[in-house]
Amino acid sequence: MRVPEGQVRRSMRIAERREETADTVSFVLRPADGIPTGSFRPGQYVSVRVALPDGARQIRQYSLSAAPGRPQ
């Protein structure tokens, strides 16, 4: 699914948090609007922007690790 021109962000919700190892955590994300995200290619990543309690915003990049075509 392509993001419409000018729209570069999409709201997601954390559906699950998995502790993979002592120092690795996976988050299962689902689209807040319920519309499927579409497929992705190996090596792609997402940028996650979170508002902090003091009003600042933190942006980090995370690798995608699920098989394409899954609902999360």
C-alpha positions, 0 to 999 in steps of 0.5 A, a space after each residue: 500500500 502506498 502512502 498518499 502524496 504528502 502523507 508520510 506518517 501513519 498512526 499505529 498501536 502496539 498490539 503486543 510486546 515480546 521479549 525475544 532475548 535478554 536484550 532484544 524486544 519485538 513490538 507487534 504493531 497494528 494500524 490504528 485505522 484498521 486498514 492493512 499496511 501492505 507488503 514490505 521488502 527485506 531491509 526496510 524499516 519504520 521511523 517511530 515518533 513518540 511524544 515525551 512527557 515534557 512535550 519533546 518528540 523522540 524519533 527512532 528507526 526500527 527494522 521490520 522483522 515479520 513476514 510480508 503479508 501478515 496483518 501486523 
